[in-house]
């Protein structure tokens, strides 16, 4: 059993627990800033999304330095990023939708609800937490793990006032999700089944998405060094998302500055 199958099984169990919604407002949060607008506004200099997470299962040492949501936001907000991502997944990642709600309360920047979204109940959690956008992972559709088709999840997300970030890894996933209405697109360099970094596959997908005019386009995951970020920038992405390396950094402002788009830019 690969990682994705395991996390899907564990996510379904988590959704059956009434505590999944613990700490969330009863009603959806109104007046959420647009993540798409923030990415588009900053695309010229390269939009940066920074992720709050407690563990990183794809790493040899998955444990990350302990940091509260408020301490994390204080460190990142001073840098001037475009927005945040927050891991709400309980299995393996020790996250919770309440982490998203706390992050939303701590910043005026848009927040992405990052979960293995299988069911509309997770969209309810994202809306109640105050997230601006929700991640939908194409592979969950192509592997048949969703409780409803992805185009229906996307429609219901929009009905709740949530923007949709559609994530691909393999190029075939573009055509498989062609009917899904999304506000942003992203390519993950990590194979979610093995958790291995597969830049060759991801870069072919990035090129196909760019040629198809899928914008705004984000590079997701696998950024440990400025060289990793540069591989995304040179392929014409509008922004990048960084998580583990930011969590481990002892000089976060310097690290985030080092991964910004070079002044010379890249293919657009």
ZAMARGU-4260 file (C-alpha; in steps of 0.2 Angstrom, whole numbers, plus 5000, padded with zeros to 4 digits):
<rodrens>
0) 5000/5000/5000 | 5007/5017/4995 | 5007/5033/5004 | 4992/5040/4995 | 4981/5025/4998
5) 4986/5025/5016 | 4982/5043/5019 | 4965/5042/5010 | 4960/5028/5022 | 4966/5038/5037
10) 4958/5054/5031 | 4941/5045/5029 | 4943/5039/5047 | 4947/5056/5053 | 4931/5063/5044
15) 4921/5051/5054 | 4927/5059/5071 | 4916/5073/5077 | 4932/5082/5083 | 4937/5085/5065
20) 4927/5102/5067 | 4933/5106/5084 | 4938/5124/5087 | 4930/5130/5071 | 4917/5144/5070
25) 4899/5138/5068 | 4896/5149/5053 | 4908/5152/5038 | 4920/5167/5039 | 4915/5182/5028
30) 4926/5194/5019 | 4941/5182/5015 | 4955/5190/5004 | 4958/5182/4986 | 4973/5171/4985
35) 4972/5172/4966 | 4972/5191/4966 | 4987/5190/4978 | 4997/5178/4967 | 4993/5188/4951
40) 4998/5204/4960 | 5015/5197/4965 | 5018/5186/4949 | 5030/5199/4942 | 5042/5197/4956
45) 5037/5179/4960 | 5023/5176/4972 | 5028/5166/4988 | 5016/5155/4998 | 5023/5149/5014
50) 5016/5134/5023 | 5013/5130/5041 | 5016/5112/5045 | 5022/5102/5060 | 5029/5087/5051
55) 5035/5082/5034 | 5033/5063/5030 | 5043/5064/5014 | 5059/5068/5023 | 5072/5057/5031
60) 5068/5066/5048 | 5050/5071/5047 | 5050/5081/5063 | 5050/5099/5061 | 5055/5113/5074
65) 5040/5116/5085 | 5033/5134/5082 | 5016/5140/5086 | 5005/5147/5073 | 5006/5165/5080
70) 5025/5164/5081 | 5026/5157/5063 | 5015/5172/5056 | 5025/5185/5065 | 5041/5178/5057
75) 5034/5177/5040 | 5023/5192/5039 | 5038/5203/5041 | 5045/5197/5025 | 5030/5202/5014
80) 5024/5185/5006 | 5009/5183/4995 | 4999/5171/5006 | 5000/5156/5017 | 4996/5137/5015
85) 4991/5128/5031 | 4991/5109/5032 | 4975/5104/5040 | 4977/5085/5038 | 4977/5075/5054
90) 4984/5059/5049 | 5003/5059/5047 | 5004/5078/5047 | 4997/5082/5065 | 4987/5096/5058
95) 4969/5101/5060 | 4956/5113/5052 | 4958/5123/5068 | 4976/5127/5064 | 4969/5136/5048
100) 4957/5146/5058 | 4970/5151/5070 | 4981/5156/5055 | 4967/5166/5047 | 4965/5175/5064
105) 4983/5180/5064 | 4986/5187/5047 | 4976/5198/5034 | 4984/5188/5020 | 4975/5174/5011
110) 4976/5156/5017 | 4975/5140/5008 | 4967/5125/5016 | 4978/5111/5012 | 4971/5094/5015
115) 4968/5078/5005 | 4950/5084/5001 | 4939/5069/4997 | 4922/5075/5003 | 4911/5091/5004
120) 4913/5090/5023 | 4931/5096/5021 | 4925/5111/5011 | 4913/5115/5025 | 4928/5115/5037
125) 4938/5126/5025 | 4924/5139/5024 | 4921/5139/5043 | 4940/5141/5046 | 4940/5156/5035
130) 4952/5150/5022 | 4952/5159/5005 | 4956/5144/4995 | 4956/5125/4995 | 4968/5113/4987
135) 4960/5099/4976 | 4972/5085/4970 | 4970/5078/4953 | 4977/5061/4958 | 4963/5059/4970
140) 4951/5060/4956 | 4961/5049/4944 | 4963/5035/4957 | 4944/5035/4961 | 4946/5041/4979
145) 4933/5055/4980 | 4916/5053/4987 | 4909/5065/4973 | 4917/5069/4956 | 4930/5083/4957
150) 4921/5095/4946 | 4907/5094/4959 | 4919/5097/4973 | 4925/5112/4964 | 4907/5118/4961
155) 4903/5116/4979 | 4919/5125/4984 | 4914/5140/4974 | 4897/5140/4981 | 4905/5141/4998
160) 4915/5156/4993 | 4932/5146/4991 | 4944/5148/4977 | 4951/5132/4970 | 4969/5127/4968
165) 4970/5112/4957 | 4986/5102/4959 | 4994/5090/4946 | 5009/5080/4945 | 5008/5069/4929
170) 5004/5077/4913 | 4990/5065/4910 | 4981/5073/4924 | 4978/5089/4915 | 4966/5081/4902
175) 4958/5070/4916 | 4953/5086/4925 | 4949/5097/4910 | 4931/5100/4916 | 4936/5105/4933
180) 4934/5124/4936 | 4949/5131/4945 | 4955/5148/4950 | 4974/5143/4951 | 4984/5128/4945
185) 4999/5120/4953 | 5012/5106/4949 | 5019/5096/4964 | 5036/5089/4961 | 5032/5075/4973
190) 5024/5058/4968 | 5011/5056/4982 | 5011/5037/4981 | 5030/5035/4984 | 5034/5053/4991
195) 5049/5053/4980 | 5054/5069/4971 | 5051/5067/4952 | 5056/5084/4944 | 5057/5076/4926
200) 5038/5072/4927 | 5033/5088/4935 | 5043/5099/4923 | 5035/5091/4908 | 5018/5094/4917
205) 5023/5112/4920 | 5027/5115/4902 | 5011/5107/4896 | 5001/5118/4908 | 5010/5134/4903
210) 5007/5130/4885 | 4989/5127/4888 | 4988/5144/4897 | 4983/5138/4914 | 4986/5153/4925
215) 4991/5158/4938 | 5003/5143/4939 | 5012/5138/4955 | 5027/5127/4958 | 5023/5116/4973
220) 5034/5107/4985 | 5052/5101/4984 | 5060/5118/4987 | 5075/5116/4999 | 5088/5128/4990
225) 5088/5143/4979 | 5093/5131/4965 | 5076/5122/4967 | 5066/5138/4967 | 5076/5143/4951
230) 5070/5127/4942 | 5052/5133/4944 | 5056/5151/4940 | 5064/5147/4924 | 5049/5137/4919
235) 5038/5152/4920 | 5028/5149/4936 | 5019/5164/4943 | 5023/5158/4961 | 5030/5145/4972
240) 5025/5136/4988 | 5038/5132/5001 | 5035/5122/5017 | 5048/5111/5025 | 5063/5122/5021
245) 5055/5137/5028 | 5050/5127/5044 | 5068/5122/5047 | 5076/5139/5042 | 5085/5148/5056
250) 5085/5164/5046 | 5068/5164/5038 | 5069/5182/5030 | 5086/5178/5022 | 5080/5161/5016
255) 5064/5168/5008 | 5073/5181/5000 | 5085/5169/4992 | 5071/5159/4984 | 5063/5174/4976
260) 5062/5176/4957 | 5078/5183/4950 | 5077/5200/4942 | 5080/5192/4925 | 5064/5182/4927
265) 5060/5166/4917 | 5049/5160/4903 | 5032/5168/4905
</rodrens>
